[in-house]
């Protein structure tokens, strides 16, 4: 494949969306995938391959420095941190996790809670200060992962306890500054506001705090008052322990092991029913010339 030709980067980036993964898993085919491949430019010419090959070819284009999209960064964190340093047996990953009025790009829960804010080459740094401030209230370790073009600006705009990573041209994560682990810096009420009510109740139970039986309409106020009395360290520990269980990715291990590397992050961040997992695996092994007829 000639990587010097023009590609439709918007179409290529959308190939890794949850919409495509959901269609492949639920239907065993994806008309959206077929349309995006046709619009991408050049990838469909490699018709002797299969759908998995097409994803790999698309990703090789997307991860070129001038094209890098948020998904490339998420994929690097999935491969190098979640599946590289840890495993689905011991860690979990959350994406677009609500923190105040921000959404954290990637959160990895292992022995502690670590949040990663992505600032790709194509992103603005306008909201970075606000985002980092919100994340420091909820997670013990905060990282900004960015491109080299933003490095100096990020270094000058975030507190010293915030870690900074750079995604290199070789698709590796280079640590410029290590994040300090400070669970005591977090805020119990801010942690509560990022949780589902049932998760907050589990944390309170683990802390031996009795949960009063109140109507659903009163639960938020009552449980938040109780939760706010937990120490920051206790609340953060509960967040990590409970969310690792309630949002475990272990049920996806088999399907992820059978997908191309480029698609693993998308699969781990898309709800996939157990009954649909084999259908997804079969779909990515479909010959590409056959998949192009899905439209």
Secondary structure in CASP SS format (residue, H / E / C, confidence):
PFRMAT SS
TARGET T0000
AUTHOR 0000-0000-0000
METHOD secondary structure of the structure
MODEL  1
X C 1.00
X C 1.00
X C 1.00
X C 1.00
X C 1.00
X C 1.00
X C 1.00
X C 1.00
X H 1.00
X H 1.00
X H 1.00
X H 1.00
X H 1.00
X H 1.00
X C 1.00
X C 1.00
X C 1.00
X H 1.00
X H 1.00
X H 1.00
X H 1.00
X H 1.00
X H 1.00
X H 1.00
X H 1.00
X H 1.00
X H 1.00
X C 1.00
X C 1.00
X C 1.00
X H 1.00
X H 1.00
X H 1.00
X H 1.00
X H 1.00
X H 1.00
X H 1.00
X H 1.00
X H 1.00
X H 1.00
X C 1.00
X C 1.00
X H 1.00
X H 1.00
X H 1.00
X C 1.00
X C 1.00
X C 1.00
X C 1.00
X E 1.00
X H 1.00
X H 1.00
X H 1.00
X H 1.00
X H 1.00
X H 1.00
X H 1.00
X H 1.00
X H 1.00
X H 1.00
X H 1.00
X H 1.00
X C 1.00
X C 1.00
X H 1.00
X H 1.00
X H 1.00
X C 1.00
X C 1.00
X H 1.00
X H 1.00
X H 1.00
X H 1.00
X H 1.00
X H 1.00
X H 1.00
X H 1.00
X H 1.00
X H 1.00
X H 1.00
X H 1.00
X H 1.00
X C 1.00
X C 1.00
X C 1.00
X C 1.00
X C 1.00
X C 1.00
X C 1.00
X C 1.00
X C 1.00
X E 1.00
X E 1.00
X E 1.00
X E 1.00
X E 1.00
X E 1.00
X E 1.00
X E 1.00
X C 1.00
X C 1.00
X E 1.00
X E 1.00
X E 1.00
X E 1.00
X E 1.00
X E 1.00
X E 1.00
X E 1.00
X C 1.00
X C 1.00
X C 1.00
X E 1.00
X E 1.00
X E 1.00
X E 1.00
X E 1.00
X E 1.00
X E 1.00
X C 1.00
X C 1.00
X C 1.00
X C 1.00
X C 1.00
X C 1.00
X C 1.00
X C 1.00
X H 1.00
X H 1.00
X H 1.00
X H 1.00
X H 1.00
X H 1.00
X H 1.00
X H 1.00
X H 1.00
X C 1.00
X C 1.00
X C 1.00
X C 1.00
X E 1.00
X E 1.00
X E 1.00
X E 1.00
X E 1.00
X E 1.00
X C 1.00
X H 1.00
X H 1.00
X H 1.00
X H 1.00
X H 1.00
X H 1.00
X H 1.00
X H 1.00
X C 1.00
X C 1.00
X C 1.00
X C 1.00
X C 1.00
X C 1.00
X C 1.00
X E 1.00
X E 1.00
X E 1.00
X E 1.00
X E 1.00
X C 1.00
X C 1.00
X C 1.00
X C 1.00
X C 1.00
X E 1.00
X E 1.00
X E 1.00
X E 1.00
X E 1.00
X C 1.00
X C 1.00
X C 1.00
X C 1.00
X C 1.00
X H 1.00
X H 1.00
X H 1.00
X C 1.00
X C 1.00
X H 1.00
X H 1.00
X H 1.00
X H 1.00
X H 1.00
X H 1.00
X C 1.00
X C 1.00
X C 1.00
X H 1.00
X H 1.00
X H 1.00
X H 1.00
X H 1.00
X H 1.00
X H 1.00
X H 1.00
X H 1.00
X H 1.00
X C 1.00
X C 1.00
X C 1.00
X C 1.00
X C 1.00
X C 1.00
X C 1.00
X C 1.00
X C 1.00
X H 1.00
X H 1.00
X H 1.00
X H 1.00
X H 1.00
X H 1.00
X H 1.00
X H 1.00
X H 1.00
X H 1.00
X H 1.00
X H 1.00
X C 1.00
X C 1.00
X C 1.00
X C 1.00
X H 1.00
X H 1.00
X H 1.00
X H 1.00
X H 1.00
X H 1.00
X H 1.00
X H 1.00
X H 1.00
X H 1.00
X H 1.00
X H 1.00
X H 1.00
X H 1.00
X H 1.00
X C 1.00
X C 1.00
X C 1.00
X H 1.00
X H 1.00
X H 1.00
X H 1.00
X H 1.00
X H 1.00
X H 1.00
X H 1.00
X C 1.00
X C 1.00
X C 1.00
X H 1.00
X H 1.00
X H 1.00
X H 1.00
X H 1.00
X H 1.00
X H 1.00
X H 1.00
X C 1.00
X C 1.00
X C 1.00
X C 1.00
X C 1.00
X H 1.00
X H 1.00
X H 1.00
X H 1.00
X H 1.00
X H 1.00
X H 1.00
X H 1.00
X H 1.00
X H 1.00
X H 1.00
X C 1.00
X C 1.00
X E 1.00
X H 1.00
X H 1.00
X H 1.00
X H 1.00
X H 1.00
X H 1.00
X H 1.00
X C 1.00
END
